[in-house]
Amino acid sequence: MAEGKISIYTGTGRGKTPAALGTALRRASRGDSVIVILFLKGKGFEESEFLRRLEPEIKFFRFEKSDIPFDQRSEEEKQEDRTNIMNGLNFARKVLTTSECDLLVLDEVLGLVDNGILSARDLKTLLDCRKETDVVLTGITMKDELYTFADEITRMETEQFKAYN
């Protein structure tokens, strides 16, 4: 059985989500079906009028209820959203096991590993369900264990330059 490719966009620089969305746009423009699941972001991103116009070619999902980014939430709010995050991961598993799309983007899923919500092993188990679906993962840091199952890793690094007068 052919397996879908796993691409990872990681690093402290900006551009991981835009790169993943660029991949999604490219694939959708070729006629592929694309699902994007957003993790750890504040409410609003998936409600963008622009993103809504991309449907049904690209479908966006977010399961968390909080309006603010995960790292700015109180411990109580983080705990409340863990169940919602797990619902998002279960949805991702369903998408992969049923081959519901050609490309699945799991935006900021590596942050779930960083925050102890998901282990690297559990992420690998999830990705093993992928059959022919290609998967894009994003996140700032990447655990060493993840290198073993990625087909492609892109590191984002932002350099600051001072303008010369």
MDAnalysis code that builds the backbone (N, CA, C; Angstrom):
import MDAnalysis as mda
import numpy as np

u = mda.Universe.empty(495, n_residues=165, atom_resindex=np.repeat(np.arange(165), 3), trajectory=True)
u.add_TopologyAttr("name", ["N", "CA", "C"] * 165)
u.add_TopologyAttr("resid", np.arange(1, 166))
u.add_TopologyAttr("resname", ["MET", "ALA", "GLU", "GLY", "LYS", "ILE", "SER", "ILE", "TYR", "THR", "GLY", "THR", "GLY", "ARG", "GLY", "LYS", "THR", "PRO", "ALA", "ALA", "LEU", "GLY", "THR", "ALA", "LEU", "ARG", "ARG", "ALA", "SER", "ARG", "GLY", "ASP", "SER", "VAL", "ILE", "VAL", "ILE", "LEU", "PHE", "LEU", "LYS", "GLY", "LYS", "GLY", "PHE", "GLU", "GLU", "SER", "GLU", "PHE", "LEU", "ARG", "ARG", "LEU", "GLU", "PRO", "GLU", "ILE", "LYS", "PHE", "PHE", "ARG", "PHE", "GLU", "LYS", "SER", "ASP", "ILE", "PRO", "PHE", "ASP", "GLN", "ARG", "SER", "GLU", "GLU", "GLU", "LYS", "GLN", "GLU", "ASP", "ARG", "THR", "ASN", "ILE", "MET", "ASN", "GLY", "LEU", "ASN", "PHE", "ALA", "ARG", "LYS", "VAL", "LEU", "THR", "THR", "SER", "GLU", "CYS", "ASP", "LEU", "LEU", "VAL", "LEU", "ASP", "GLU", "VAL", "LEU", "GLY", "LEU", "VAL", "ASP", "ASN", "GLY", "ILE", "LEU", "SER", "ALA", "ARG", "ASP", "LEU", "LYS", "THR", "LEU", "LEU", "ASP", "CYS", "ARG", "LYS", "GLU", "THR", "ASP", "VAL", "VAL", "LEU", "THR", "GLY", "ILE", "THR", "MET", "LYS", "ASP", "GLU", "LEU", "TYR", "THR", "PHE", "ALA", "ASP", "GLU", "ILE", "THR", "ARG", "MET", "GLU", "THR", "GLU", "GLN", "PHE", "LYS", "ALA", "TYR", "ASN"])
u.atoms.positions = np.array([
    [0.841, -1.178, 0.000],
    [0.000, 0.000, 0.000],
    [0.887, 1.242, 0.000],
    [0.579, 2.194, -0.859],
    [1.331, 3.448, -0.906],
    [0.989, 4.295, 0.309],
    [1.977, 4.997, 0.802],
    [1.740, 5.876, 1.945],
    [1.887, 7.313, 1.504],
    [1.042, 8.159, 2.104],
    [1.152, 9.578, 1.833],
    [2.431, 10.135, 2.433],
    [2.879, 11.228, 1.888],
    [4.094, 11.895, 2.345],
    [3.795, 12.756, 3.574],
    [4.807, 12.869, 4.441],
    [4.698, 13.716, 5.631],
    [5.706, 14.848, 5.493],
    [5.200, 16.077, 5.495],
    [6.035, 17.270, 5.439],
    [5.873, 18.029, 6.748],
    [6.983, 18.561, 7.242],
    [6.957, 19.313, 8.493],
    [7.558, 20.689, 8.258],
    [6.834, 21.716, 8.701],
    [7.332, 23.092, 8.719],
    [7.560, 23.450, 10.175],
    [8.804, 23.722, 10.540],
    [9.143, 23.968, 11.930],
    [10.147, 25.108, 12.035],
    [10.379, 25.584, 13.253],
    [11.371, 26.616, 13.498],
    [10.775, 27.810, 14.207],
    [11.652, 28.668, 14.683],
    [11.220, 29.843, 15.441],
    [10.814, 30.999, 14.550],
    [11.107, 30.902, 13.282],
    [10.768, 31.985, 12.363],
    [9.302, 31.987, 11.983],
    [8.911, 33.081, 11.374],
    [7.529, 33.206, 10.897],
    [7.390, 32.476, 9.562],
    [6.154, 32.104, 9.230],
    [5.886, 31.560, 7.909],
    [5.488, 30.105, 7.847],
    [5.403, 29.425, 8.986],
    [5.053, 28.003, 8.960],
    [3.613, 27.798, 8.497],
    [2.690, 28.504, 9.103],
    [1.291, 28.373, 8.700],
    [1.080, 28.868, 7.275],
    [1.632, 30.034, 6.889],
    [1.476, 30.445, 5.488],
    [2.060, 29.439, 4.494],
    [3.176, 28.809, 4.835],
    [3.745, 27.789, 3.942],
    [2.799, 26.599, 3.820],
    [2.239, 26.173, 4.941],
    [1.293, 25.051, 4.920],
    [0.045, 25.418, 4.117],
    [-0.439, 26.638, 4.296],
    [-1.619, 27.069, 3.539],
    [-1.299, 27.227, 2.057],
    [-0.066, 27.624, 1.743],
    [0.352, 27.689, 0.344],
    [0.334, 26.307, -0.291],
    [0.792, 25.317, 0.453],
    [0.734, 23.937, -0.029],
    [-0.721, 23.526, -0.247],
    [-1.579, 23.897, 0.703],
    [-3.006, 23.582, 0.591],
    [-3.619, 24.240, -0.651],
    [-3.297, 25.501, -0.885],
    [-3.822, 26.208, -2.059],
    [-3.346, 25.562, -3.357],
    [-2.068, 25.215, -3.402],
    [-1.513, 24.585, -4.597],
    [-2.226, 23.268, -4.886],
    [-2.419, 22.474, -3.848],
    [-3.075, 21.177, -4.029],
    [-4.542, 21.349, -4.423],
    [-5.230, 22.282, -3.776],
    [-6.640, 22.508, -4.102],
    [-6.788, 23.007, -5.538],
    [-5.847, 23.829, -5.997],
    [-5.921, 24.343, -7.367],
    [-5.750, 23.232, -8.395],
    [-5.155, 22.118, -7.990],
    [-5.005, 20.949, -8.872],
    [-6.208, 20.015, -8.791],
    [-7.163, 20.351, -7.923],
    [-8.357, 19.524, -7.799],
    [-8.333, 18.568, -6.625],
    [-7.286, 18.607, -5.822],
    [-7.222, 17.738, -4.644],
    [-8.111, 18.280, -3.529],
    [-8.628, 17.375, -2.714],
    [-9.410, 17.803, -1.548],
    [-8.454, 18.017, -0.375],
    [-8.702, 19.091, 0.379],
    [-7.796, 19.496, 1.456],
    [-8.600, 19.800, 2.709],
    [-8.093, 19.306, 3.834],
    [-8.659, 19.634, 5.142],
    [-7.540, 20.220, 5.991],
    [-7.847, 21.330, 6.668],
    [-6.904, 21.986, 7.570],
    [-7.528, 21.977, 8.966],
    [-6.793, 21.435, 9.933],
    [-7.232, 21.466, 11.327],
    [-6.269, 22.378, 12.077],
    [-6.825, 23.399, 12.711],
    [-6.040, 24.401, 13.426],
    [-6.014, 24.071, 14.908],
    [-4.822, 24.048, 15.485],
    [-4.659, 23.814, 16.916],
    [-3.972, 25.020, 17.551],
    [-4.289, 25.279, 18.812],
    [-3.596, 26.237, 19.664],
    [-3.698, 27.690, 19.223],
    [-4.500, 27.985, 18.240],
    [-4.651, 29.366, 17.785],
    [-5.880, 29.988, 18.431],
    [-5.866, 31.282, 18.564],
    [-7.039, 31.975, 19.071],
    [-8.145, 31.964, 18.038],
    [-9.348, 32.175, 18.502],
    [-10.502, 32.202, 17.619],
    [-10.375, 33.363, 16.643],
    [-10.867, 33.199, 15.474],
    [-10.867, 34.266, 14.497],
    [-10.199, 33.872, 13.199],
    [-9.096, 33.144, 13.284],
    [-8.360, 32.780, 12.079],
    [-9.244, 31.996, 11.121],
    [-9.904, 30.969, 11.635],
    [-10.715, 30.123, 10.750],
    [-12.028, 30.795, 10.366],
    [-12.339, 31.915, 11.016],
    [-13.578, 32.623, 10.687],
    [-13.354, 33.711, 9.642],
    [-12.150, 33.817, 9.139],
    [-11.819, 34.824, 8.144],
    [-12.720, 34.660, 6.925],
    [-13.229, 35.777, 6.424],
    [-14.076, 35.751, 5.231],
    [-13.315, 35.179, 4.042],
    [-12.031, 35.503, 3.950],
    [-11.214, 34.977, 2.861],
    [-11.139, 33.458, 2.926],
    [-10.869, 32.929, 4.114],
    [-10.761, 31.477, 4.239],
    [-12.089, 30.799, 3.934],
    [-13.188, 31.410, 4.328],
    [-14.504, 30.822, 4.024],
    [-14.741, 30.720, 2.523],
    [-14.172, 31.659, 1.772],
    [-14.346, 31.620, 0.311],
    [-13.572, 30.472, -0.319],
    [-12.623, 29.913, 0.403],
    [-11.845, 28.794, -0.128],
    [-12.604, 27.471, -0.037],
    [-13.651, 27.438, 0.756],
    [-14.448, 26.216, 0.880],
    [-15.350, 26.080, -0.338],
    [-15.625, 24.908, -0.824],
    [-15.389, 23.608, -0.221],
    [-14.053, 22.978, -0.608],
    [-13.265, 23.655, -1.459],
    [-12.007, 23.049, -1.889],
    [-11.047, 22.822, -0.720],
    [-11.018, 23.778, 0.213],
    [-10.223, 23.641, 1.425],
    [-11.176, 23.824, 2.599],
    [-11.251, 22.812, 3.443],
    [-12.146, 22.871, 4.599],
    [-11.304, 23.131, 5.848],
    [-11.740, 24.105, 6.657],
    [-11.027, 24.486, 7.873],
    [-11.818, 24.052, 9.101],
    [-11.096, 23.522, 10.100],
    [-11.719, 23.096, 11.349],
    [-10.878, 23.570, 12.525],
    [-11.561, 23.945, 13.577],
    [-10.923, 24.309, 14.839],
    [-11.843, 23.818, 15.941],
    [-11.316, 23.105, 16.906],
    [-12.139, 22.475, 17.932],
    [-12.078, 23.188, 19.278],
    [-11.095, 24.027, 19.472],
    [-10.951, 24.718, 20.749],
    [-11.981, 25.835, 20.858],
    [-12.386, 26.138, 22.080],
    [-13.429, 27.139, 22.311],
    [-12.881, 28.515, 22.677],
    [-11.675, 28.560, 23.219],
    [-11.117, 29.818, 23.698],
    [-10.845, 30.779, 22.548],
    [-11.032, 32.060, 22.826],
    [-10.791, 33.100, 21.829],
    [-9.329, 33.521, 21.759],
    [-8.515, 33.109, 22.715],
    [-7.129, 33.569, 22.767],
    [-6.166, 32.416, 22.489],
    [-4.961, 32.730, 21.984],
    [-3.979, 31.670, 21.719],
    [-3.669, 30.861, 22.975],
    [-3.322, 29.607, 22.779],
    [-3.128, 28.655, 23.882],
    [-2.124, 29.150, 24.905],
    [-1.004, 29.708, 24.456],
    [0.033, 30.127, 25.403],
    [-0.368, 31.323, 26.258],
    [-1.474, 31.977, 25.904],
    [-1.962, 33.111, 26.690],
    [-3.153, 32.735, 27.579],
    [-3.560, 31.491, 27.532],
    [-4.694, 31.029, 28.332],
    [-4.251, 30.705, 29.755],
    [-5.195, 30.795, 30.678],
    [-4.912, 30.379, 32.054],
    [-4.823, 28.850, 32.079],
    [-4.269, 28.309, 33.148],
    [-4.172, 26.846, 33.269],
    [-5.560, 26.210, 33.227],
    [-6.530, 26.878, 33.821],
    [-7.902, 26.361, 33.804],
    [-8.444, 26.311, 32.376],
    [-8.221, 27.372, 31.614],
    [-8.685, 27.408, 30.224],
    [-7.972, 26.345, 29.380],
    [-6.678, 26.168, 29.624],
    [-5.931, 25.142, 28.889],
    [-6.505, 23.761, 29.170],
    [-6.795, 23.498, 30.435],
    [-7.344, 22.192, 30.814],
    [-8.702, 21.960, 30.159],
    [-9.527, 22.994, 30.132],
    [-10.853, 22.882, 29.507],
    [-10.738, 22.552, 28.021],
    [-9.745, 23.143, 27.359],
    [-9.625, 22.934, 25.916],
    [-8.919, 21.642, 25.540],
    [-8.291, 20.981, 26.485],
    [-7.621, 19.710, 26.169],
    [-8.602, 18.693, 25.590],
    [-9.808, 18.631, 26.136],
    [-10.827, 17.707, 25.617],
    [-11.184, 18.074, 24.184],
    [-11.330, 19.364, 23.923],
    [-11.662, 19.816, 22.571],
    [-10.525, 19.499, 21.594],
    [-9.294, 19.668, 22.074],
    [-8.135, 19.341, 21.242],
    [-8.137, 17.852, 20.918],
    [-8.436, 17.024, 21.909],
    [-8.491, 15.576, 21.661],
    [-9.586, 15.249, 20.646],
    [-10.702, 15.978, 20.679],
    [-11.749, 15.794, 19.672],
    [-11.202, 16.115, 18.277],
    [-10.387, 17.155, 18.185],
    [-9.764, 17.503, 16.909],
    [-8.831, 16.414, 16.421],
    [-8.070, 15.834, 17.341],
    [-7.162, 14.739, 16.973],
    [-7.939, 13.496, 16.554],
    [-9.052, 13.231, 17.222],
    [-9.899, 12.094, 16.825],
    [-10.494, 12.319, 15.441],
    [-10.867, 13.569, 15.157],
    [-11.365, 13.902, 13.829],
    [-10.259, 13.676, 12.789],
    [-9.032, 14.097, 13.109],
    [-7.907, 13.884, 12.193],
    [-7.708, 12.388, 11.926],
    [-7.820, 11.582, 12.975],
    [-7.681, 10.131, 12.817],
    [-8.756, 9.594, 11.870],
    [-9.990, 10.056, 12.031],
    [-11.081, 9.629, 11.159],
    [-10.797, 10.031, 9.708],
    [-10.334, 11.266, 9.513],
    [-10.005, 11.744, 8.168],
    [-8.941, 10.851, 7.526],
    [-7.931, 10.492, 8.308],
    [-6.846, 9.674, 7.764],
    [-7.270, 8.233, 7.517],
    [-8.028, 7.646, 8.430],
    [-8.407, 6.237, 8.261],
    [-9.418, 6.045, 7.143],
    [-10.214, 7.075, 6.856],
    [-11.211, 6.971, 5.792],
    [-10.729, 7.576, 4.476],
    [-9.486, 8.087, 4.467],
    [-8.938, 8.747, 3.269],
    [-9.901, 9.811, 2.754],
    [-10.400, 10.613, 3.681],
    [-11.413, 11.622, 3.364],
    [-10.877, 12.761, 2.503],
    [-9.558, 12.943, 2.488],
    [-8.980, 14.023, 1.687],
    [-7.632, 13.572, 1.130],
    [-7.115, 14.381, 0.207],
    [-5.807, 14.103, -0.381],
    [-4.683, 14.701, 0.448],
    [-4.977, 15.828, 1.124],
    [-3.991, 16.510, 1.955],
    [-4.647, 16.934, 3.264],
    [-4.006, 16.585, 4.359],
    [-4.460, 17.004, 5.686],
    [-3.365, 17.870, 6.293],
    [-3.713, 19.094, 6.649],
    [-2.784, 20.005, 7.316],
    [-3.150, 20.037, 8.795],
    [-2.185, 19.709, 9.646],
    [-2.372, 19.768, 11.100],
    [-1.535, 20.930, 11.615],
    [-2.147, 22.111, 11.605],
    [-1.434, 23.335, 11.941],
    [-1.202, 23.432, 13.442],
    [0.039, 23.638, 13.831],
    [0.505, 23.741, 15.217],
    [0.367, 22.438, 16.002],
    [0.283, 21.315, 15.318],
    [0.182, 20.026, 16.016],
    [1.463, 19.730, 16.800],
    [2.600, 20.230, 16.333],
    [3.839, 20.004, 17.082],
    [3.792, 20.715, 18.433],
    [3.021, 21.785, 18.525],
    [2.821, 22.472, 19.799],
    [2.062, 21.616, 20.798],
    [1.247, 20.692, 20.300],
    [0.550, 19.775, 21.203],
    [1.547, 18.857, 21.888],
    [2.593, 18.471, 21.164],
    [3.649, 17.652, 21.754],
    [4.416, 18.489, 22.778],
    [4.752, 19.724, 22.418],
    [5.471, 20.624, 23.334],
    [4.707, 20.852, 24.634],
    [3.387, 20.928, 24.543],
    [2.553, 21.217, 25.707],
    [2.110, 19.963, 26.454],
    [2.608, 18.800, 26.067],
    [2.289, 17.565, 26.767],
    [0.876, 17.061, 26.554],
    [0.200, 17.574, 25.548],
    [-1.162, 17.141, 25.242],
    [-1.129, 15.854, 24.423],
    [-0.091, 15.702, 23.636],
    [0.077, 14.580, 22.733],
    [1.543, 14.170, 22.793],
    [1.808, 12.886, 22.845],
    [3.202, 12.434, 22.829],
    [3.655, 12.260, 21.380],
    [4.962, 12.276, 21.175],
    [5.509, 12.041, 19.837],
    [5.071, 10.661, 19.337],
    [5.023, 9.708, 20.241],
    [4.590, 8.353, 19.875],
    [3.133, 8.336, 19.417],
    [2.265, 9.076, 20.141],
    [0.854, 9.162, 19.753],
    [0.694, 9.857, 18.401],
    [1.526, 10.864, 18.154],
    [1.482, 11.542, 16.856],
    [1.883, 10.568, 15.750],
    [2.903, 9.784, 15.981],
    [3.321, 8.779, 14.989],
    [2.206, 7.767, 14.744],
    [1.547, 7.324, 15.817],
    [0.432, 6.383, 15.673],
    [-0.681, 6.998, 14.826],
    [-0.969, 8.271, 15.062],
    [-1.975, 8.975, 14.263],
    [-1.556, 8.995, 12.790],
    [-0.319, 9.341, 12.530],
    [0.161, 9.450, 11.149],
    [0.230, 8.097, 10.446],
    [0.392, 7.038, 11.197],
    [0.420, 5.701, 10.615],
    [-0.929, 5.314, 10.004],
    [-1.977, 6.051, 10.316],
    [-3.322, 5.789, 9.764],
    [-3.504, 6.401, 8.376],
    [-2.508, 7.064, 7.850],
    [-2.694, 7.965, 6.721],
    [-2.941, 7.315, 5.366],
    [-2.636, 6.087, 5.150],
    [-2.792, 5.446, 3.840],
    [-2.133, 6.320, 2.770],
    [-2.917, 6.823, 1.800],
    [-2.348, 7.626, 0.712],
    [-2.480, 9.128, 0.940],
    [-3.027, 9.531, 2.052],
    [-3.201, 10.958, 2.338],
    [-1.857, 11.586, 2.706],
    [-1.524, 12.694, 2.051],
    [-0.345, 13.462, 2.423],
    [-0.697, 14.306, 3.642],
    [0.293, 14.524, 4.516],
    [0.052, 15.267, 5.752],
    [1.132, 16.332, 5.912],
    [0.697, 17.535, 6.293],
    [1.614, 18.621, 6.627],
    [1.432, 18.930, 8.103],
    [2.555, 18.968, 8.836],
    [2.553, 19.301, 10.255],
    [3.295, 20.619, 10.430],
    [2.817, 21.473, 11.350],
    [3.556, 22.686, 11.652],
    [3.741, 22.814, 13.154],
    [4.743, 23.595, 13.538],
    [4.991, 23.879, 14.948],
    [6.381, 24.450, 15.135],
    [6.583, 25.135, 16.243],
    [7.852, 25.819, 16.490],
    [8.986, 24.840, 16.751],
    [8.782, 23.903, 17.654],
    [9.859, 22.960, 17.978],
    [9.473, 21.561, 17.538],
    [10.495, 20.762, 17.328],
    [10.264, 19.411, 16.848],
    [11.100, 18.436, 17.670],
    [10.446, 17.463, 18.238],
    [11.128, 16.427, 19.015],
    [11.955, 15.545, 18.083],
    [13.084, 15.053, 18.596],
    [13.978, 14.218, 17.793],
    [13.278, 12.999, 17.207],
    [12.333, 12.428, 17.944],
    [11.630, 11.230, 17.475],
    [10.878, 11.468, 16.167],
    [10.512, 12.710, 15.898],
    [9.706, 13.005, 14.720],
    [10.515, 12.953, 13.425],
    [11.836, 13.089, 13.533],
    [12.674, 13.035, 12.342],
    [12.543, 11.706, 11.617],
    [12.278, 10.638, 12.345],
    [12.286, 9.301, 11.757],
    [11.131, 9.053, 10.800],
    [10.043, 9.815, 10.906],
    [8.924, 9.517, 10.011],
    [8.562, 10.657, 9.065],
    [9.359, 11.705, 9.031],
    [9.104, 12.803, 8.100],
    [9.783, 12.525, 6.764],
    [9.083, 12.811, 5.692],
    [9.680, 12.709, 4.359],
    [10.415, 13.993, 3.999],
    [9.951, 15.103, 4.589],
    [10.515, 16.402, 4.256],
    [10.362, 17.322, 5.463],
    [11.442, 18.022, 5.822],
    [11.402, 18.968, 6.937],
    [11.913, 20.311, 6.436],
    [11.124, 21.346, 6.649],
    [11.530, 22.696, 6.291],
    [11.636, 23.495, 7.578],
    [12.807, 24.080, 7.811],
    [13.031, 24.905, 8.999],
    [12.865, 26.372, 8.621],
    [12.034, 27.064, 9.380],
    [11.801, 28.484, 9.164],
    [12.648, 29.273, 10.159],
    [13.399, 30.214, 9.639],
    [14.233, 31.055, 10.486],
    [14.077, 32.488, 10.008],
    [13.736, 33.370, 10.912],
    [13.582, 34.773, 10.573],
    [14.860, 35.512, 10.928],
    [15.392, 36.261, 9.970],
    [16.566, 37.085, 10.220],
    [16.147, 38.540, 10.206],
    [16.625, 39.272, 11.181],
    [16.326, 40.701, 11.267],
    [17.486, 41.488, 10.670],
    [17.184, 42.412, 9.817],
    [18.205, 43.274, 9.221],
    [17.851, 44.714, 9.506],
    [18.852, 45.495, 9.775],
    [18.650, 46.933, 9.942],
    [18.828, 47.582, 8.580],
    [17.942, 48.495, 8.280],
    [18.036, 49.200, 7.014],
    [19.216, 50.176, 7.044],
    [19.935, 50.226, 5.955],
    [21.054, 51.161, 5.842],
    [20.517, 52.487, 5.328],
    [21.003, 53.554, 5.927],
    [20.550, 54.895, 5.497],
    [21.453, 55.450, 4.446],
])
